[in-house]
């Protein structure tokens, strides 16, 4: 089985993978030396009537209803193409900010279309990776050889288009999926050339077993993450405290560069309340809780303190002696915080969602339902309409109805077609129904986007405005 990397990028209706939808995907397969293999993937997806993009997405991507109507696949066919690429044995799915966005978009889209949302990430020697964390780590620990652009306030910018421009990389049209993928691969080549040891080390951290080799409880380590502000170079010295009581892939760590006394002095209930309160919403004098979850199955950047050179400590303004003092304070006070962690993480902060399409994380499907899902994907329109599927999971009957309506409308009876029309009407007019945007929300957002748009972008927005007007007429809204 040969190993390869499938670099991919979505253009979508918005920024929330839970309710937004893919409009375009592009992907290029390379070998592990970053040489292209085969033909690129570049396809569009036509959303159903209940799905409206945010005007900002329309302005930025330039995708129009006509493009989607003329070139777009139904979502079932679109995701079959995406899944075939990502599930190919030996594939590492990679991108730029892909772990937190594109992979989540993939999971929700696979779930809606009756695929296992996770299997392609680990079965058959498969894995996933994200170049943005390599960029963060290079910026923090090995900045030599890369030009780091600055924003208007003098802070380093890790936006893909800014990095490619600063480093003389051809990008084509930013926010076109295929151009973004080519730019990402070119940036990966640059990093691999300029910092080969760092590149190879982080590429190995796709394996959670490699991550585990770096972790010793109560022994400090270096952790790079987007959760840490750019002002601190996305880096922290952390102390692994304990494994999560319910998630075996999550490690609870403490940020040793902030005050650890709250963990020792506050009760569990207060700690839990503060942990889920934004820092800017804490009362004056209230210290934040210095805890973070490190997920070993999300390619986390972890390393021994030995990676820190003397010049790094000065540049990053790290006080390792102070970090060790805090680490020792926590070791000595283990009895004061150990039981608190179990209470703090006994239940996650989780908002219950009514829409089954947004309930991906509402539980794993049983074996029987998984087998039925495979049969759904292989069924004809006639079989979808005729068969009584008998799902055990309460989410699946409604998912199947929407799957049929969006991808196989000919499978609907007259009564079901009327139900679908009413469903679309509700989604387009009521925000609580769970669609990315209602007609009213779209029109209000378009007014805000219009002044930011150039002439070509205003043309795109105008076409979408006409599309929304047609939907109003069709659904009598």
NORJO-V619143 format. One record per residue. N is the residue number from 1. RES is the residue in three letters. PHI is phi in degrees with one decimal (* if undefined). PSI is psi in radians with two decimals (999 if undefined). OMEGA is omega in whole degrees, 0 to 359 (* if undefined). Layout:
n=<N & N>
res=<RES & RES>
phi=<PHI & PHI>
psi=<PSI & PSI>
omega=<OMEGA & OMEGA>
//
This chain:
n=<1 & 2 & 3 & 4 & 5 & 6 & 7 & 8 & 9 & 10 & 11 & 12 & 13 & 14 & 15 & 16 & 17 & 18 & 19 & 20 & 21 & 22 & 23 & 24 & 25 & 26 & 27 & 28 & 29 & 30 & 31 & 32 & 33 & 34 & 35 & 36 & 37 & 38 & 39 & 40 & 41 & 42 & 43 & 44 & 45 & 46 & 47 & 48 & 49 & 50 & 51 & 52 & 53 & 54 & 55 & 56 & 57 & 58 & 59 & 60 & 61 & 62 & 63 & 64 & 65 & 66 & 67 & 68 & 69 & 70 & 71 & 72 & 73 & 74 & 75 & 76 & 77 & 78 & 79 & 80 & 81 & 82 & 83 & 84 & 85 & 86 & 87 & 88 & 89 & 90 & 91 & 92 & 93 & 94 & 95 & 96 & 97 & 98 & 99 & 100 & 101 & 102 & 103 & 104 & 105 & 106 & 107 & 108 & 109 & 110 & 111 & 112 & 113 & 114 & 115 & 116 & 117 & 118 & 119 & 120 & 121 & 122 & 123 & 124 & 125 & 126 & 127 & 128 & 129 & 130 & 131 & 132 & 133 & 134 & 135 & 136 & 137 & 138 & 139 & 140 & 141 & 142 & 143 & 144 & 145 & 146 & 147 & 148 & 149 & 150 & 151 & 152 & 153 & 154 & 155 & 156 & 157 & 158 & 159 & 160 & 161 & 162 & 163 & 164 & 165 & 166 & 167 & 168 & 169 & 170 & 171 & 172 & 173 & 174 & 175 & 176 & 177 & 178 & 179 & 180 & 181 & 182 & 183 & 184 & 185 & 186 & 187 & 188 & 189 & 190 & 191 & 192 & 193 & 194 & 195 & 196 & 197 & 198 & 199 & 200 & 201 & 202 & 203 & 204 & 205 & 206 & 207 & 208 & 209 & 210 & 211 & 212 & 213 & 214 & 215 & 216 & 217 & 218 & 219 & 220 & 221 & 222 & 223 & 224 & 225 & 226 & 227 & 228 & 229 & 230 & 231 & 232 & 233 & 234 & 235 & 236 & 237 & 238 & 239 & 240 & 241 & 242 & 243 & 244 & 245 & 246 & 247 & 248 & 249 & 250 & 251 & 252 & 253 & 254 & 255 & 256 & 257 & 258 & 259 & 260 & 261 & 262 & 263 & 264 & 265 & 266 & 267 & 268 & 269 & 270 & 271 & 272 & 273 & 274 & 275 & 276 & 277 & 278 & 279 & 280 & 281 & 282 & 283 & 284 & 285 & 286 & 287 & 288 & 289 & 290 & 291 & 292 & 293 & 294 & 295 & 296 & 297 & 298 & 299 & 300 & 301 & 302 & 303 & 304 & 305 & 306 & 307 & 308 & 309 & 310 & 311 & 312 & 313 & 314 & 315 & 316 & 317 & 318 & 319 & 320 & 321 & 322 & 323 & 324 & 325 & 326 & 327 & 328 & 329 & 330 & 331 & 332 & 333 & 334 & 335 & 336 & 337 & 338 & 339 & 340 & 341 & 342 & 343 & 344 & 345 & 346 & 347 & 348 & 349 & 350 & 351 & 352 & 353 & 354 & 355 & 356 & 357 & 358 & 359 & 360 & 361 & 362 & 363 & 364 & 365 & 366 & 367 & 368 & 369 & 370 & 371 & 372 & 373 & 374 & 375 & 376 & 377 & 378 & 379 & 380 & 381 & 382 & 383 & 384 & 385 & 386 & 387 & 388 & 389 & 390 & 391 & 392 & 393 & 394 & 395 & 396 & 397 & 398 & 399 & 400 & 401 & 402 & 403 & 404 & 405 & 406 & 407 & 408 & 409 & 410 & 411 & 412 & 413 & 414 & 415 & 416 & 417 & 418 & 419 & 420 & 421 & 422 & 423 & 424 & 425 & 426 & 427 & 428 & 429 & 430 & 431 & 432 & 433 & 434 & 435 & 436 & 437 & 438 & 439 & 440 & 441 & 442 & 443 & 444 & 445 & 446 & 447 & 448 & 449 & 450 & 451 & 452 & 453 & 454 & 455 & 456 & 457 & 458 & 459 & 460 & 461 & 462 & 463 & 464 & 465 & 466 & 467 & 468 & 469 & 470 & 471 & 472 & 473 & 474 & 475 & 476 & 477>
res=<UNK & UNK & UNK & UNK & UNK & UNK & UNK & UNK & UNK & UNK & UNK & UNK & UNK & UNK & UNK & UNK & UNK & UNK & UNK & UNK & UNK & UNK & UNK & UNK & UNK & UNK & UNK & UNK & UNK & UNK & UNK & UNK & UNK & UNK & UNK & UNK & UNK & UNK & UNK & UNK & UNK & UNK & UNK & UNK & UNK & UNK & UNK & UNK & UNK & UNK & UNK & UNK & UNK & UNK & UNK & UNK & UNK & UNK & UNK & UNK & UNK & UNK & UNK & UNK & UNK & UNK & UNK & UNK & UNK & UNK & UNK & UNK & UNK & UNK & UNK & UNK & UNK & UNK & UNK & UNK & UNK & UNK & UNK & UNK & UNK & UNK & UNK & UNK & UNK & UNK & UNK & UNK & UNK & UNK & UNK & UNK & UNK & UNK & UNK & UNK & UNK & UNK & UNK & UNK & UNK & UNK & UNK & UNK & UNK & UNK & UNK & UNK & UNK & UNK & UNK & UNK & UNK & UNK & UNK & UNK & UNK & UNK & UNK & UNK & UNK & UNK & UNK & UNK & UNK & UNK & UNK & UNK & UNK & UNK & UNK & UNK & UNK & UNK & UNK & UNK & UNK & UNK & UNK & UNK & UNK & UNK & UNK & UNK & UNK & UNK & UNK & UNK & UNK & UNK & UNK & UNK & UNK & UNK & UNK & UNK & UNK & UNK & UNK & UNK & UNK & UNK & UNK & UNK & UNK & UNK & UNK & UNK & UNK & UNK & UNK & UNK & UNK & UNK & UNK & UNK & UNK & UNK & UNK & UNK & UNK & UNK & UNK & UNK & UNK & UNK & UNK & UNK & UNK & UNK & UNK & UNK & UNK & UNK & UNK & UNK & UNK & UNK & UNK & UNK & UNK & UNK & UNK & UNK & UNK & UNK & UNK & UNK & UNK & UNK & UNK & UNK & UNK & UNK & UNK & UNK & UNK & UNK & UNK & UNK & UNK & UNK & UNK & UNK & UNK & UNK & UNK & UNK & UNK & UNK & UNK & UNK & UNK & UNK & UNK & UNK & UNK & UNK & UNK & UNK & UNK & UNK & UNK & UNK & UNK & UNK & UNK & UNK & UNK & UNK & UNK & UNK & UNK & UNK & UNK & UNK & UNK & UNK & UNK & UNK & UNK & UNK & UNK & UNK & UNK & UNK & UNK & UNK & UNK & UNK & UNK & UNK & UNK & UNK & UNK & UNK & UNK & UNK & UNK & UNK & UNK & UNK & UNK & UNK & UNK & UNK & UNK & UNK & UNK & UNK & UNK & UNK & UNK & UNK & UNK & UNK & UNK & UNK & UNK & UNK & UNK & UNK & UNK & UNK & UNK & UNK & UNK & UNK & UNK & UNK & UNK & UNK & UNK & UNK & UNK & UNK & UNK & UNK & UNK & UNK & UNK & UNK & UNK & UNK & UNK & UNK & UNK & UNK & UNK & UNK & UNK & UNK & UNK & UNK & UNK & UNK & UNK & UNK & UNK & UNK & UNK & UNK & UNK & UNK & UNK & UNK & UNK & UNK & UNK & UNK & UNK & UNK & UNK & UNK & UNK & UNK & UNK & UNK & UNK & UNK & UNK & UNK & UNK & UNK & UNK & UNK & UNK & UNK & UNK & UNK & UNK & UNK & UNK & UNK & UNK & UNK & UNK & UNK & UNK & UNK & UNK & UNK & UNK & UNK & UNK & UNK & UNK & UNK & UNK & UNK & UNK & UNK & UNK & UNK & UNK & UNK & UNK & UNK & UNK & UNK & UNK & UNK & UNK & UNK & UNK & UNK & UNK & UNK & UNK & UNK & UNK & UNK & UNK & UNK & UNK & UNK & UNK & UNK & UNK & UNK & UNK & UNK & UNK & UNK & UNK & UNK & UNK & UNK & UNK & UNK & UNK & UNK & UNK & UNK & UNK & UNK & UNK & UNK & UNK & UNK & UNK & UNK & UNK & UNK & UNK & UNK & UNK & UNK & UNK & UNK & UNK & UNK & UNK & UNK & UNK & UNK & UNK & UNK & UNK & UNK & UNK & UNK & UNK & UNK & UNK & UNK & UNK & UNK & UNK & UNK & UNK & UNK & UNK>
phi=<* & -84.7 & -89.8 & -150.6 & -117.6 & -104.3 & -84.7 & -143.1 & -154.7 & -101.2 & -107.9 & -133.7 & -74.6 & 178.2 & -107.0 & -109.6 & -60.3 & -67.0 & -122.0 & -78.8 & -131.6 & -72.4 & -106.6 & -151.6 & -135.1 & -129.8 & -150.8 & -132.9 & -94.4 & -128.3 & -79.6 & -73.4 & -92.4 & 72.8 & -88.5 & -65.0 & -126.6 & 70.8 & -92.0 & -65.4 & -99.1 & -154.7 & -134.8 & -112.6 & -124.7 & -90.3 & -73.2 & -77.5 & -58.8 & -79.8 & -109.3 & -113.7 & -73.1 & -75.8 & -54.8 & -62.2 & -65.2 & -62.6 & -64.7 & -73.7 & -87.3 & 74.5 & -76.9 & -112.6 & -57.8 & -64.6 & -58.5 & -67.9 & -69.5 & -81.9 & -114.9 & -76.7 & -90.3 & -67.0 & -62.6 & -61.1 & -71.3 & -58.1 & -72.5 & -62.6 & -67.7 & -63.3 & -62.2 & -59.3 & -73.6 & -72.9 & -91.5 & -57.8 & -52.0 & 81.8 & -90.2 & -102.9 & -80.5 & -141.2 & -172.3 & -117.3 & 66.2 & -75.5 & -61.8 & -92.1 & -124.5 & -61.1 & -66.3 & -67.4 & -59.7 & -63.6 & -58.9 & -63.6 & -71.1 & -63.1 & -58.6 & -63.3 & -108.7 & 69.1 & -100.1 & -64.9 & -74.9 & -114.7 & -56.5 & -65.2 & -81.5 & -140.4 & -70.5 & 57.5 & 74.1 & -85.6 & -157.7 & -145.5 & -156.4 & -140.2 & -68.5 & -63.7 & -73.7 & -64.8 & -62.5 & -59.9 & -69.6 & -61.5 & -61.3 & -76.3 & -111.4 & -138.5 & -75.9 & -65.5 & 92.8 & -121.9 & -87.2 & -103.4 & -68.1 & -116.1 & -85.5 & -63.9 & -99.0 & 85.0 & -89.8 & -62.5 & -108.4 & -105.1 & -66.4 & -56.3 & -67.6 & -71.4 & -66.2 & -66.1 & -62.5 & -65.2 & -104.5 & 66.9 & -98.2 & -64.9 & -117.9 & 67.0 & -92.1 & -60.7 & 70.9 & -97.7 & -56.5 & -68.0 & -62.3 & -65.0 & -65.8 & -61.7 & -65.8 & -62.8 & -64.1 & -62.6 & -67.0 & -61.7 & -62.0 & -62.4 & -65.7 & -64.9 & -75.0 & -84.1 & -134.3 & -62.1 & -65.7 & -63.3 & -58.0 & -64.6 & -63.6 & -69.9 & -64.5 & -69.2 & -73.3 & -60.5 & -88.8 & -67.5 & -69.5 & -67.4 & -62.9 & -60.3 & -62.6 & -90.5 & -104.2 & -132.0 & -58.2 & 66.0 & -118.5 & -60.3 & -146.5 & -90.1 & -134.4 & -110.9 & -159.7 & -65.6 & -71.2 & -95.0 & -64.5 & -61.2 & -64.3 & -110.6 & 64.3 & 60.8 & -125.5 & -146.9 & -90.0 & -122.8 & -116.6 & -66.4 & -97.2 & -167.6 & -83.8 & -58.0 & -65.8 & -124.0 & -119.6 & -70.5 & -95.5 & -114.5 & -110.2 & -87.3 & -122.2 & -115.6 & -75.7 & -82.3 & -94.5 & -125.3 & -64.9 & -95.3 & -60.2 & -54.2 & -65.6 & -87.5 & -98.6 & -92.2 & -77.0 & -61.7 & -64.6 & -65.5 & -60.7 & -63.2 & -62.7 & -69.2 & -60.2 & -100.6 & -110.8 & -57.5 & -59.0 & -75.2 & -106.3 & -71.3 & -66.4 & -58.6 & 91.1 & -81.3 & -82.7 & -70.3 & -85.3 & -84.6 & -103.9 & -150.4 & -94.9 & -111.6 & -95.3 & -72.4 & -98.7 & -119.6 & 51.1 & -68.4 & -90.2 & -132.7 & -158.7 & -64.9 & -61.1 & -65.0 & -70.8 & -82.4 & -82.6 & -56.8 & -67.4 & -67.0 & -59.1 & -69.2 & -64.8 & -87.3 & 56.6 & -91.8 & -110.8 & -67.3 & -65.0 & -64.6 & -61.0 & -67.6 & -60.3 & -67.5 & -62.2 & -66.7 & -59.3 & -72.7 & -63.2 & -67.2 & -100.1 & -51.7 & -64.5 & -79.2 & -117.7 & -60.1 & -71.1 & -61.4 & -60.8 & -61.0 & -74.2 & -58.9 & -104.7 & -62.0 & -136.4 & -75.0 & -71.2 & -138.7 & -88.8 & -66.7 & -116.1 & -83.4 & -80.8 & -60.7 & -67.4 & -101.7 & -101.3 & -50.5 & -92.6 & -85.8 & 131.0 & -78.6 & -77.6 & -74.5 & -58.9 & -62.4 & -66.2 & -62.9 & -65.8 & -64.9 & -60.7 & -63.3 & -66.7 & -59.3 & -62.9 & -94.1 & -78.9 & -79.3 & -57.6 & -64.3 & -66.1 & -60.0 & -76.0 & -88.4 & -71.8 & -95.0 & -77.6 & 64.7 & -63.6 & -91.1 & -78.7 & -66.7 & -76.0 & -72.7 & -58.3 & -69.7 & -59.0 & -66.8 & -59.4 & -68.4 & -59.8 & -64.7 & -64.0 & -80.4 & -109.4 & -135.9 & -58.7 & -68.3 & -82.7 & -83.7 & -74.1 & -59.5 & -67.0 & -66.4 & -62.9 & -66.6 & -62.6 & -64.7 & -59.1 & -65.8 & -61.9 & -60.9 & -60.5 & -65.8 & -64.9 & -78.1 & -120.4 & -128.6 & -60.0 & -69.2 & -76.5 & 101.1 & -75.6 & -58.9 & -148.9 & -84.5 & -58.5 & -65.4 & -63.5 & -60.7 & -65.6 & -67.0 & -67.6 & -63.6 & -60.3 & -71.8 & -77.4 & -55.1 & -64.5 & -83.9 & -90.3 & -80.9 & -60.7 & -66.2 & -67.5 & -64.6 & -61.8 & -62.1 & -62.8 & -63.8 & -63.6 & -68.3 & -59.0 & -66.7 & -62.4 & -65.6 & -61.2 & -65.7 & -65.4 & -58.1 & -68.9 & -61.7 & -100.2 & 54.8 & -114.1>
psi=<2.06 & 2.47 & 2.52 & 2.91 & 2.23 & 1.82 & 2.19 & 2.83 & 2.40 & 2.60 & 2.36 & 3.04 & -0.24 & -2.87 & 0.10 & 1.79 & -0.37 & -0.66 & -0.35 & 2.95 & 2.66 & 2.42 & -0.52 & 2.55 & 2.46 & 2.53 & 2.55 & 2.28 & 2.36 & 2.85 & -3.13 & -0.17 & 0.10 & 0.46 & 2.34 & 2.50 & 2.24 & -2.95 & 2.53 & 2.69 & 2.34 & 1.71 & 2.77 & 2.75 & 2.23 & 2.00 & 2.72 & 2.99 & -0.49 & -0.07 & 1.99 & 2.33 & 2.80 & 2.43 & -0.53 & -0.70 & -0.69 & -0.79 & -0.76 & -0.73 & -0.46 & 0.15 & 2.30 & 2.85 & -0.60 & -0.76 & -0.79 & -0.67 & -0.72 & -0.60 & -0.21 & 2.46 & 2.76 & 2.75 & -0.60 & -0.78 & -0.69 & -0.86 & -0.46 & -0.69 & -0.77 & -0.82 & -0.69 & -0.65 & -0.85 & -0.47 & -0.05 & 2.24 & 2.41 & 0.18 & 2.33 & 2.01 & 2.20 & 2.81 & -2.79 & 1.91 & 0.52 & -0.57 & -0.69 & -0.31 & -1.17 & -0.73 & -0.62 & -0.72 & -0.71 & -0.81 & -0.87 & -0.67 & -0.69 & -0.76 & -0.79 & -0.45 & 0.40 & 0.51 & 2.73 & 2.11 & -0.22 & -0.43 & -0.68 & -0.26 & -0.33 & -0.41 & 2.70 & 0.65 & 0.31 & 2.83 & -3.08 & 2.81 & 2.83 & 2.10 & -0.43 & -0.57 & -0.50 & -0.72 & -0.79 & -0.73 & -0.72 & -0.75 & -0.74 & -0.75 & -0.58 & 1.22 & -0.16 & 2.44 & -0.11 & 2.42 & 2.15 & 1.85 & 2.70 & 2.59 & -3.03 & -0.38 & 0.17 & 0.10 & 2.58 & 2.39 & 2.24 & 0.35 & 2.39 & -0.80 & -0.55 & -0.71 & -0.74 & -0.73 & -0.80 & -0.50 & 0.27 & 0.54 & 2.25 & 2.23 & -0.33 & -2.40 & 1.94 & 2.52 & 0.26 & 2.25 & -0.81 & -0.68 & -0.72 & -0.67 & -0.79 & -0.69 & -0.69 & -0.78 & -0.72 & -0.68 & -0.69 & -0.72 & -0.73 & -0.80 & -0.70 & -0.59 & -0.76 & -0.58 & 1.16 & -0.67 & -0.75 & -0.79 & -0.88 & -0.68 & -0.82 & -0.55 & -0.56 & -0.45 & 0.06 & -0.49 & 2.16 & -0.36 & -0.63 & -0.64 & -0.78 & -0.53 & -0.40 & -0.17 & 2.23 & 2.19 & 2.41 & 0.32 & 2.11 & 2.61 & 2.92 & 2.36 & 2.22 & 2.31 & 2.61 & -0.23 & -0.34 & 2.41 & 2.67 & -0.50 & -0.37 & 0.41 & 0.47 & 0.33 & 2.57 & 2.62 & 2.12 & 2.79 & 2.02 & 2.12 & -0.86 & 2.85 & 2.56 & 2.39 & -0.35 & -0.30 & 1.88 & -0.20 & 0.06 & 2.26 & 2.29 & 2.12 & 2.74 & 2.30 & 1.96 & -0.04 & 0.08 & 2.94 & 2.15 & -0.02 & -0.61 & -0.62 & -0.54 & -0.58 & -0.49 & 2.68 & 2.91 & -0.70 & -0.76 & -0.72 & -0.77 & -0.74 & -0.78 & -0.61 & -0.61 & 0.35 & 2.28 & 2.53 & -0.66 & -0.07 & 0.00 & 2.54 & 2.74 & 2.27 & -0.22 & 2.16 & 2.47 & 2.76 & 2.15 & 0.68 & 2.62 & 2.59 & 2.31 & 2.03 & 2.00 & -0.25 & 0.25 & 0.60 & 0.86 & 2.61 & 1.89 & 2.55 & 2.77 & 2.69 & -0.28 & -0.33 & -0.28 & 1.96 & 2.86 & -0.74 & -0.49 & -0.78 & -0.69 & -0.83 & -0.67 & -0.08 & 0.82 & 2.34 & 1.54 & -0.51 & -0.75 & -0.69 & -0.74 & -0.64 & -0.77 & -0.66 & -0.74 & -0.64 & -0.72 & -0.64 & -0.78 & -0.54 & 0.41 & -0.72 & -0.40 & -0.43 & -0.26 & -0.86 & -0.50 & -0.67 & -0.71 & -0.65 & -0.76 & -0.73 & 0.29 & -0.66 & 2.34 & 2.68 & 1.90 & 2.17 & 2.11 & 2.36 & 2.42 & -0.48 & 2.05 & -0.46 & -0.34 & 0.13 & 0.58 & -0.77 & 0.38 & 0.15 & 2.67 & 2.60 & 2.58 & 2.94 & -0.74 & -0.80 & -0.61 & -0.71 & -0.68 & -0.66 & -0.69 & -0.68 & -0.64 & -0.79 & -0.50 & -0.09 & 2.60 & 2.95 & -0.69 & -0.76 & -0.69 & -0.67 & -0.60 & -0.73 & 2.49 & 1.86 & -0.56 & 0.75 & 2.59 & -0.57 & 2.26 & -0.31 & -0.49 & -0.65 & -0.76 & -0.67 & -0.70 & -0.73 & -0.81 & -0.65 & -0.78 & -0.80 & -0.66 & -0.62 & -0.47 & 1.08 & -0.43 & -0.23 & -0.14 & 2.44 & 2.99 & -0.71 & -0.72 & -0.66 & -0.68 & -0.68 & -0.72 & -0.74 & -0.77 & -0.66 & -0.85 & -0.72 & -0.76 & -0.78 & -0.58 & -0.24 & -0.24 & 2.01 & -0.60 & -0.16 & -0.19 & 0.03 & 2.79 & -0.72 & 2.43 & 2.96 & -0.76 & -0.75 & -0.71 & -0.82 & -0.67 & -0.74 & -0.58 & -0.67 & -0.68 & -0.59 & -0.50 & -0.82 & -0.41 & -0.18 & 2.46 & -3.09 & -0.75 & -0.70 & -0.63 & -0.58 & -0.77 & -0.81 & -0.64 & -0.70 & -0.70 & -0.64 & -0.74 & -0.64 & -0.75 & -0.69 & -0.68 & -0.66 & -0.69 & -0.76 & -0.76 & -0.74 & 0.13 & 0.88 & 999>
omega=<181 & 180 & 178 & 177 & 174 & 180 & 184 & 183 & 175 & 156 & 193 & 179 & 182 & 190 & 181 & 183 & 182 & 183 & 179 & 187 & 174 & 173 & 181 & 169 & 173 & 180 & 177 & 178 & 175 & 168 & 184 & 173 & 174 & 171 & 182 & 177 & 173 & 184 & 176 & 170 & 177 & 186 & 179 & 179 & 180 & 180 & 176 & 188 & 184 & 183 & 176 & 175 & 171 & 180 & 177 & 178 & 178 & 182 & 186 & 186 & 184 & 179 & 183 & 175 & 180 & 178 & 182 & 180 & 185 & 186 & 187 & 173 & 169 & 188 & 180 & 180 & 178 & 183 & 174 & 179 & 180 & 182 & 180 & 179 & 186 & 183 & 178 & 183 & 179 & 184 & 167 & 175 & 186 & 178 & 180 & 190 & 185 & 181 & 186 & 181 & 186 & 179 & 176 & 176 & 178 & 181 & 181 & 182 & 175 & 179 & 180 & 185 & 168 & 170 & 167 & 186 & 187 & 191 & 184 & 183 & 187 & 181 & 172 & 178 & 182 & 181 & 175 & 186 & 183 & 183 & 185 & 179 & 172 & 177 & 179 & 183 & 177 & 180 & 184 & 192 & 183 & 186 & 184 & 174 & 178 & 173 & 184 & 181 & 180 & 175 & 185 & 181 & 176 & 180 & 178 & 179 & 177 & 175 & 185 & 184 & 178 & 180 & 181 & 179 & 183 & 184 & 174 & 180 & 177 & 184 & 185 & 181 & 177 & 182 & 160 & 191 & 183 & 177 & 180 & 179 & 179 & 179 & 179 & 179 & 179 & 178 & 177 & 178 & 180 & 180 & 180 & 179 & 187 & 182 & 187 & 181 & 179 & 180 & 183 & 181 & 182 & 178 & 178 & 182 & 168 & 180 & 180 & 176 & 175 & 177 & 182 & 180 & 182 & 191 & 170 & 180 & 177 & 173 & 185 & 174 & 177 & 179 & 177 & 184 & 173 & 177 & 176 & 188 & 175 & 180 & 175 & 173 & 177 & 189 & 173 & 166 & 185 & 177 & 175 & 184 & 186 & 174 & 180 & 184 & 184 & 182 & 186 & 178 & 184 & 178 & 178 & 179 & 179 & 179 & 184 & 178 & 174 & 183 & 182 & 184 & 178 & 181 & 181 & 191 & 185 & 177 & 186 & 182 & 179 & 178 & 181 & 180 & 181 & 181 & 182 & 174 & 178 & 183 & 182 & 178 & 176 & 178 & 180 & 180 & 178 & 180 & 176 & 177 & 188 & 182 & 178 & 173 & 177 & 184 & 186 & 179 & 178 & 177 & 182 & 177 & 177 & 181 & 176 & 175 & 181 & 180 & 183 & 175 & 180 & 180 & 177 & 181 & 179 & 182 & 182 & 180 & 179 & 174 & 186 & 178 & 178 & 178 & 180 & 177 & 179 & 178 & 180 & 177 & 180 & 177 & 181 & 183 & 185 & 182 & 182 & 184 & 188 & 181 & 179 & 182 & 180 & 180 & 182 & 185 & 179 & 177 & 177 & 169 & 187 & 179 & 179 & 182 & 181 & 186 & 182 & 178 & 180 & 185 & 178 & 184 & 178 & 178 & 178 & 176 & 175 & 183 & 182 & 180 & 178 & 178 & 178 & 179 & 178 & 178 & 178 & 182 & 183 & 187 & 173 & 177 & 180 & 179 & 179 & 182 & 191 & 191 & 172 & 193 & 176 & 178 & 174 & 181 & 186 & 181 & 194 & 180 & 179 & 176 & 181 & 179 & 181 & 177 & 178 & 184 & 184 & 189 & 182 & 184 & 179 & 179 & 183 & 170 & 179 & 180 & 179 & 178 & 177 & 177 & 179 & 178 & 180 & 178 & 179 & 180 & 179 & 182 & 181 & 186 & 183 & 183 & 183 & 181 & 168 & 178 & 180 & 182 & 168 & 176 & 182 & 179 & 179 & 184 & 178 & 180 & 180 & 178 & 180 & 183 & 188 & 182 & 181 & 187 & 172 & 186 & 181 & 179 & 177 & 175 & 179 & 180 & 179 & 179 & 178 & 176 & 179 & 177 & 179 & 177 & 178 & 177 & 177 & 181 & 182 & 184 & 177 & 180 & *>
//
